[in-house]
Amino acid sequence: MCRYEGYDERVVTLVDEQLSIGSYPDRWRTAAMVLIDSVVRLLPGCLAGTSAEIESYSLPNVLEYPQYTRPEEYRGLSVPKVLLSDITSK
């Protein structure tokens, strides 16, 4: 299977719109999956409740808050105590 460095610059004159998912090494399949995921999220009923409205890309100049999951401690790094409830600390 062939892998290309980029695309022929002449293609730019043939398209209505260009999309970028960032500047990093990628394969076309991955780029296609990112585009499909982005479009599908806009379909009514795809996301629960107001999920799409509170995504970091939907809010101006806002990044999401840090995310934590289990285990409570990993390689000496702990989830902040304020985020632990009685249920998770048992």
N, CA, C and O atoms as a GROMACS GRO file, in nm:
protein
  360
    1MET      N    1   0.084  -0.117   0.000
    1MET     CA    2   0.000   0.000   0.000
    1MET      C    3   0.089   0.124   0.000
    1MET      O    4   0.186   0.130   0.075
    2CYS      N    5   0.057   0.220  -0.081
    2CYS     CA    6   0.138   0.342  -0.091
    2CYS      C    7   0.107   0.438   0.022
    2CYS      O    8  -0.007   0.449   0.067
    3ARG      N    9   0.209   0.507   0.065
    3ARG     CA   10   0.196   0.614   0.164
    3ARG      C   11   0.252   0.739   0.101
    3ARG      O   12   0.357   0.735   0.038
    4TYR      N   13   0.183   0.849   0.118
    4TYR     CA   14   0.225   0.973   0.056
    4TYR      C   15   0.266   1.076   0.160
    4TYR      O   16   0.214   1.076   0.272
    5GLU      N   17   0.359   1.161   0.124
    5GLU     CA   18   0.405   1.268   0.211
    5GLU      C   19   0.295   1.371   0.234
    5GLU      O   20   0.285   1.426   0.343
    6GLY      N   21   0.217   1.396   0.137
    6GLY     CA   22   0.111   1.497   0.146
    6GLY      C   23   0.020   1.482   0.026
    6GLY      O   24  -0.002   1.371  -0.023
    7TYR      N   25  -0.033   1.592  -0.021
    7TYR     CA   26  -0.117   1.587  -0.138
    7TYR      C   27  -0.062   1.685  -0.242
    7TYR      O   28   0.012   1.778  -0.208
    8ASP      N   29  -0.098   1.663  -0.365
    8ASP     CA   30  -0.056   1.751  -0.474
    8ASP      C   31  -0.122   1.887  -0.453
    8ASP      O   32  -0.244   1.896  -0.445
    9GLU      N   33  -0.043   1.991  -0.446
    9GLU     CA   34  -0.093   2.125  -0.417
    9GLU      C   35  -0.198   2.171  -0.518
    9GLU      O   36  -0.279   2.258  -0.488
   10ARG      N   37  -0.195   2.114  -0.638
   10ARG     CA   38  -0.294   2.152  -0.740
   10ARG      C   39  -0.435   2.111  -0.701
   10ARG      O   40  -0.532   2.165  -0.754
   11VAL      N   41  -0.448   2.016  -0.609
   11VAL     CA   42  -0.579   1.971  -0.564
   11VAL      C   43  -0.656   2.086  -0.498
   11VAL      O   44  -0.778   2.091  -0.505
   12VAL      N   45  -0.584   2.178  -0.435
   12VAL     CA   46  -0.646   2.291  -0.366
   12VAL      C   47  -0.738   2.370  -0.459
   12VAL      O   48  -0.839   2.424  -0.414
   13THR      N   49  -0.704   2.376  -0.586
   13THR     CA   50  -0.789   2.450  -0.680
   13THR      C   51  -0.917   2.374  -0.716
   13THR      O   52  -1.007   2.431  -0.777
   14LEU      N   53  -0.925   2.247  -0.677
   14LEU     CA   54  -1.039   2.164  -0.714
   14LEU      C   55  -1.142   2.146  -0.602
   14LEU      O   56  -1.249   2.090  -0.625
   15VAL      N   57  -1.110   2.192  -0.481
   15VAL     CA   58  -1.199   2.169  -0.368
   15VAL      C   59  -1.270   2.296  -0.325
   15VAL      O   60  -1.223   2.407  -0.349
   16ASP      N   61  -1.385   2.278  -0.260
   16ASP     CA   62  -1.462   2.391  -0.208
   16ASP      C   63  -1.411   2.433  -0.070
   16ASP      O   64  -1.416   2.551  -0.035
   17GLU      N   65  -1.363   2.335   0.007
   17GLU     CA   66  -1.323   2.364   0.145
   17GLU      C   67  -1.213   2.268   0.188
   17GLU      O   68  -1.213   2.151   0.149
   18GLN      N   69  -1.120   2.318   0.269
   18GLN     CA   70  -1.015   2.234   0.325
   18GLN      C   71  -1.036   2.222   0.475
   18GLN      O   72  -1.075   2.319   0.540
   19LEU      N   73  -1.011   2.104   0.528
   19LEU     CA   74  -1.021   2.082   0.673
   19LEU      C   75  -0.885   2.038   0.724
   19LEU      O   76  -0.812   1.967   0.654
   20SER      N   77  -0.851   2.079   0.845
   20SER     CA   78  -0.726   2.037   0.906
   20SER      C   79  -0.756   1.979   1.044
   20SER      O   80  -0.833   2.036   1.121
   21ILE      N   81  -0.693   1.866   1.074
   21ILE     CA   82  -0.706   1.808   1.208
   21ILE      C   83  -0.575   1.824   1.284
   21ILE      O   84  -0.554   1.760   1.387
   22GLY      N   85  -0.489   1.908   1.233
   22GLY     CA   86  -0.363   1.935   1.301
   22GLY      C   87  -0.243   1.897   1.215
   22GLY      O   88  -0.257   1.834   1.110
   23SER      N   89  -0.128   1.936   1.262
   23SER     CA   90  -0.005   1.910   1.190
   23SER      C   91   0.073   1.802   1.263
   23SER      O   92   0.152   1.832   1.353
   24TYR      N   93   0.052   1.679   1.224
   24TYR     CA   94   0.123   1.567   1.284
   24TYR      C   95   0.121   1.451   1.186
   24TYR      O   96   0.034   1.445   1.099
   25PRO      N   97   0.215   1.357   1.198
   25PRO     CA   98   0.216   1.242   1.107
   25PRO      C   99   0.086   1.163   1.121
   25PRO      O  100   0.043   1.134   1.232
   26ASP      N  101   0.025   1.130   1.011
   26ASP     CA  102  -0.105   1.064   1.016
   26ASP      C  103  -0.122   0.977   0.892
   26ASP      O  104  -0.048   0.990   0.794
   27ARG      N  105  -0.218   0.892   0.898
   27ARG     CA  106  -0.258   0.813   0.782
   27ARG      C  107  -0.397   0.862   0.743
   27ARG      O  108  -0.472   0.910   0.828
   28TRP      N  109  -0.432   0.850   0.619
   28TRP     CA  110  -0.561   0.901   0.572
   28TRP      C  111  -0.677   0.834   0.645
   28TRP      O  112  -0.780   0.898   0.666
   29ARG      N  113  -0.663   0.708   0.682
   29ARG     CA  114  -0.772   0.640   0.752
   29ARG      C  115  -0.803   0.707   0.885
   29ARG      O  116  -0.919   0.726   0.921
   30THR      N  117  -0.698   0.744   0.958
   30THR     CA  118  -0.717   0.810   1.086
   30THR      C  119  -0.783   0.946   1.067
   30THR      O  120  -0.874   0.982   1.142
   31ALA      N  121  -0.737   1.020   0.968
   31ALA     CA  122  -0.797   1.151   0.940
   31ALA      C  123  -0.945   1.135   0.905
   31ALA      O  124  -1.028   1.215   0.947
   32ALA      N  125  -0.978   1.032   0.829
   32ALA     CA  126  -1.117   1.007   0.792
   32ALA      C  127  -1.201   0.975   0.916
   32ALA      O  128  -1.315   1.020   0.927
   33MET      N  129  -1.145   0.897   1.010
   33MET     CA  130  -1.218   0.864   1.133
   33MET      C  131  -1.243   0.989   1.218
   33MET      O  132  -1.351   1.005   1.275
   34VAL      N  133  -1.144   1.077   1.225
   34VAL     CA  134  -1.160   1.202   1.301
   34VAL      C  135  -1.271   1.286   1.240
   34VAL      O  136  -1.355   1.340   1.311
   35LEU      N  137  -1.271   1.297   1.108
   35LEU     CA  138  -1.374   1.375   1.039
   35LEU      C  139  -1.513   1.313   1.059
   35LEU      O  140  -1.608   1.385   1.088
   36ILE      N  141  -1.524   1.182   1.045
   36ILE     CA  142  -1.653   1.114   1.064
   36ILE      C  143  -1.703   1.135   1.206
   36ILE      O  144  -1.821   1.166   1.225
   37ASP      N  145  -1.616   1.119   1.306
   37ASP     CA  146  -1.657   1.138   1.445
   37ASP      C  147  -1.706   1.281   1.467
   37ASP      O  148  -1.807   1.303   1.535
   38SER      N  149  -1.637   1.378   1.410
   38SER     CA  150  -1.676   1.518   1.428
   38SER      C  151  -1.812   1.548   1.368
   38SER      O  152  -1.892   1.621   1.427
   39VAL      N  153  -1.839   1.491   1.253
   39VAL     CA  154  -1.967   1.515   1.186
   39VAL      C  155  -2.081   1.441   1.255
   39VAL      O  156  -2.189   1.498   1.274
   40VAL      N  157  -2.058   1.316   1.292
   40VAL     CA  158  -2.162   1.236   1.356
   40VAL      C  159  -2.206   1.298   1.489
   40VAL      O  160  -2.324   1.290   1.524
   41ARG      N  161  -2.114   1.360   1.562
   41ARG     CA  162  -2.149   1.425   1.689
   41ARG      C  163  -2.254   1.535   1.670
   41ARG      O  164  -2.324   1.570   1.765
   42LEU      N  165  -2.264   1.588   1.551
   42LEU     CA  166  -2.361   1.694   1.524
   42LEU      C  167  -2.501   1.641   1.496
   42LEU      O  168  -2.597   1.718   1.494
   43LEU      N  169  -2.515   1.512   1.473
   43LEU     CA  170  -2.646   1.453   1.444
   43LEU      C  171  -2.734   1.454   1.568
   43LEU      O  172  -2.688   1.421   1.677
   44PRO      N  173  -2.860   1.492   1.553
   44PRO     CA  174  -2.952   1.493   1.667
   44PRO      C  175  -2.960   1.354   1.731
   44PRO      O  176  -2.975   1.254   1.662
   45GLY      N  177  -2.950   1.349   1.864
   45GLY     CA  178  -2.962   1.225   1.937
   45GLY      C  179  -2.834   1.145   1.948
   45GLY      O  180  -2.831   1.042   2.016
   46CYS      N  181  -2.727   1.190   1.884
   46CYS     CA  182  -2.601   1.115   1.889
   46CYS      C  183  -2.539   1.123   2.029
   46CYS      O  184  -2.494   1.022   2.082
   47LEU      N  185  -2.537   1.241   2.087
   47LEU     CA  186  -2.481   1.260   2.220
   47LEU      C  187  -2.593   1.276   2.322
   47LEU      O  188  -2.700   1.328   2.290
   48ALA      N  189  -2.567   1.233   2.443
   48ALA     CA  190  -2.668   1.243   2.548
   48ALA      C  191  -2.681   1.388   2.598
   48ALA      O  192  -2.582   1.458   2.615
   49GLY      N  193  -2.804   1.429   2.620
   49GLY     CA  194  -2.833   1.560   2.680
   49GLY      C  195  -2.762   1.676   2.615
   49GLY      O  196  -2.770   1.695   2.494
   50THR      N  197  -2.692   1.753   2.697
   50THR     CA  198  -2.625   1.874   2.648
   50THR      C  199  -2.474   1.852   2.630
   50THR      O  200  -2.398   1.948   2.634
   51SER      N  201  -2.433   1.728   2.612
   51SER     CA  202  -2.290   1.697   2.600
   51SER      C  203  -2.219   1.783   2.496
   51SER      O  204  -2.110   1.833   2.523
   52ALA      N  205  -2.278   1.801   2.380
   52ALA     CA  206  -2.213   1.878   2.274
   52ALA      C  207  -2.198   2.024   2.311
   52ALA      O  208  -2.104   2.090   2.267
   53GLU      N  209  -2.288   2.075   2.392
   53GLU     CA  210  -2.284   2.217   2.428
   53GLU      C  211  -2.173   2.249   2.528
   53GLU      O  212  -2.130   2.364   2.536
   54ILE      N  213  -2.127   2.150   2.602
   54ILE     CA  214  -2.025   2.177   2.703
   54ILE      C  215  -1.889   2.120   2.667
   54ILE      O  216  -1.800   2.116   2.752
   55GLU      N  217  -1.871   2.077   2.543
   55GLU     CA  218  -1.739   2.033   2.497
   55GLU      C  219  -1.645   2.152   2.493
   55GLU      O  220  -1.689   2.264   2.469
   56SER      N  221  -1.517   2.129   2.517
   56SER     CA  222  -1.421   2.239   2.523
   56SER      C  223  -1.414   2.316   2.392
   56SER      O  224  -1.390   2.436   2.393
   57TYR      N  225  -1.434   2.249   2.279
   57TYR     CA  226  -1.427   2.319   2.151
   57TYR      C  227  -1.550   2.406   2.126
   57TYR      O  228  -1.549   2.490   2.035
   58SER      N  229  -1.656   2.387   2.204
   58SER     CA  230  -1.778   2.466   2.187
   58SER      C  231  -1.774   2.597   2.265
   58SER      O  232  -1.853   2.688   2.238
   59LEU      N  233  -1.683   2.606   2.359
   59LEU     CA  234  -1.674   2.724   2.444
   59LEU      C  235  -1.553   2.807   2.404
   59LEU      O  236  -1.447   2.751   2.374
   60PRO      N  237  -1.566   2.939   2.401
   60PRO     CA  238  -1.455   3.022   2.358
   60PRO      C  239  -1.340   3.023   2.459
   60PRO      O  240  -1.360   3.050   2.577
   61ASN      N  241  -1.220   2.994   2.411
   61ASN     CA  242  -1.098   3.000   2.491
   61ASN      C  243  -1.102   2.920   2.620
   61ASN      O  244  -1.048   2.962   2.722
   62VAL      N  245  -1.168   2.804   2.616
   62VAL     CA  246  -1.180   2.722   2.737
   62VAL      C  247  -1.129   2.581   2.706
   62VAL      O  248  -1.169   2.519   2.608
   63LEU      N  249  -1.041   2.533   2.791
   63LEU     CA  250  -0.999   2.393   2.784
   63LEU      C  251  -1.072   2.318   2.894
   63LEU      O  252  -1.110   2.376   2.996
   64GLU      N  253  -1.090   2.189   2.873
   64GLU     CA  254  -1.157   2.110   2.975
   64GLU      C  255  -1.070   2.100   3.099
   64GLU      O  256  -0.948   2.114   3.093
   65TYR      N  257  -1.135   2.075   3.211
   65TYR     CA  258  -1.067   2.057   3.337
   65TYR      C  259  -0.993   1.923   3.335
   65TYR      O  260  -1.025   1.836   3.254
   66PRO      N  261  -0.896   1.904   3.423
   66PRO     CA  262  -0.823   1.777   3.426
   66PRO      C  263  -0.917   1.659   3.453
   66PRO      O  264  -1.012   1.670   3.530
   67GLN      N  265  -0.889   1.547   3.388
   67GLN     CA  266  -0.969   1.427   3.403
   67GLN      C  267  -0.895   1.327   3.493
   67GLN      O  268  -0.773   1.315   3.484
   68TYR      N  269  -0.967   1.257   3.577
   68TYR     CA  270  -0.910   1.154   3.664
   68TYR      C  271  -0.996   1.030   3.657
   68TYR      O  272  -1.117   1.038   3.640
   69THR      N  273  -0.932   0.915   3.672
   69THR     CA  274  -1.004   0.789   3.672
   69THR      C  275  -0.937   0.694   3.772
   69THR      O  276  -0.853   0.739   3.851
   70ARG      N  277  -0.969   0.569   3.772
   70ARG     CA  278  -0.910   0.473   3.864
   70ARG      C  279  -0.782   0.417   3.806
   70ARG      O  280  -0.769   0.411   3.683
   71PRO      N  281  -0.689   0.376   3.885
   71PRO     CA  282  -0.690   0.368   4.030
   71PRO      C  283  -0.668   0.505   4.094
   71PRO      O  284  -0.627   0.600   4.028
   72GLU      N  285  -0.698   0.513   4.222
   72GLU     CA  286  -0.684   0.640   4.293
   72GLU      C  287  -0.539   0.688   4.297
   72GLU      O  288  -0.513   0.808   4.301
   73GLU      N  289  -0.445   0.594   4.295
   73GLU     CA  290  -0.304   0.630   4.292
   73GLU      C  291  -0.236   0.551   4.181
   73GLU      O  292  -0.258   0.431   4.166
   74TYR      N  293  -0.154   0.619   4.104
   74TYR     CA  294  -0.080   0.555   3.995
   74TYR      C  295   0.061   0.611   3.992
   74TYR      O  296   0.080   0.730   3.972
   75ARG      N  297   0.157   0.524   4.010
   75ARG     CA  298   0.299   0.562   4.010
   75ARG      C  299   0.327   0.682   4.101
   75ARG      O  300   0.401   0.773   4.065
   76GLY      N  301   0.266   0.680   4.217
   76GLY     CA  302   0.289   0.785   4.315
   76GLY      C  303   0.207   0.910   4.295
   76GLY      O  304   0.216   1.004   4.375
   77LEU      N  305   0.127   0.915   4.190
   77LEU     CA  306   0.041   1.030   4.165
   77LEU      C  307  -0.101   0.996   4.207
   77LEU      O  308  -0.155   0.893   4.168
   78SER      N  309  -0.162   1.084   4.287
   78SER     CA  310  -0.295   1.056   4.342
   78SER      C  311  -0.400   1.147   4.283
   78SER      O  312  -0.372   1.260   4.241
   79VAL      N  313  -0.522   1.097   4.281
   79VAL     CA  314  -0.638   1.180   4.248
   79VAL      C  315  -0.655   1.279   4.363
   79VAL      O  316  -0.644   1.240   4.479
   80PRO      N  317  -0.680   1.408   4.334
   80PRO     CA  318  -0.700   1.504   4.443
   80PRO      C  319  -0.809   1.459   4.539
   80PRO      O  320  -0.916   1.415   4.496
   81LYS      N  321  -0.782   1.469   4.669
   81LYS     CA  322  -0.876   1.421   4.772
   81LYS      C  323  -1.013   1.484   4.758
   81LYS      O  324  -1.113   1.418   4.786
   82VAL      N  325  -1.020   1.610   4.716
   82VAL     CA  326  -1.148   1.677   4.704
   82VAL      C  327  -1.240   1.608   4.602
   82VAL      O  328  -1.362   1.624   4.607
   83LEU      N  329  -1.181   1.532   4.511
   83LEU     CA  330  -1.261   1.463   4.412
   83LEU      C  331  -1.306   1.323   4.455
   83LEU      O  332  -1.386   1.259   4.387
   84LEU      N  333  -1.254   1.278   4.567
   84LEU     CA  334  -1.290   1.145   4.616
   84LEU      C  335  -1.408   1.153   4.711
   84LEU      O  336  -1.409   1.237   4.801
   85SER      N  337  -1.505   1.068   4.692
   85SER     CA  338  -1.620   1.062   4.783
   85SER      C  339  -1.604   0.938   4.870
   85SER      O  340  -1.512   0.859   4.852
   86ASP      N  341  -1.695   0.922   4.964
   86ASP     CA  342  -1.691   0.804   5.049
   86ASP      C  343  -1.706   0.676   4.969
   86ASP      O  344  -1.652   0.572   5.006
   87ILE      N  345  -1.778   0.684   4.858
   87ILE     CA  346  -1.802   0.564   4.776
   87ILE      C  347  -1.675   0.520   4.710
   87ILE      O  348  -1.645   0.400   4.708
   88THR      N  349  -1.597   0.613   4.653
   88THR     CA  350  -1.476   0.574   4.580
   88THR      C  351  -1.360   0.543   4.672
   88THR      O  352  -1.267   0.473   4.630
   89SER      N  353  -1.360   0.590   4.794
   89SER     CA  354  -1.245   0.568   4.880
   89SER      C  355  -1.256   0.436   4.959
   89SER      O  356  -1.165   0.404   5.035
   90LYS      N  357  -1.363   0.362   4.942
   90LYS     CA  358  -1.379   0.234   5.012
   90LYS      C  359  -1.305   0.124   4.942
   90LYS      O  360  -1.307   0.010   4.987
   0.00000   0.00000   0.00000
